[in-house]
Amino acid sequence: MRRVLAGLGLAAVLLLGPSGSSALAQDPVQVPTQDIVPEPNSGQAPSEAGDRGGALQLLILGAVLATIGGATCHLVRQSRRAREGST
């Protein structure tokens, strides 16, 4: 009996409540389909250090590569020491 009453209550709320489609309706977002990646040589040269392809971006790339290389060297040394110590 409780399940029937709960089902009827749920059906009443869904039928009498505000329609979900009008409450959630939004303007459609237009997504660019073909111009996501600019063509080569179609942009402009970086004028500031933070621009795309500027000095700061190259510095960050170098820092990331140096960090990965340093971590790799550290792990290789650590694994060699561990193998030498276990023998």
Secondary structure, DSSP 8 states (H G I E B T S, - for coil): -HHHHHHHHHHHHHHHS--HHHHH--------SS-SS--TT-S----STTSTTSHHHHHHHHHHHHHHHHHHHHHHHHHHHHHHHH-
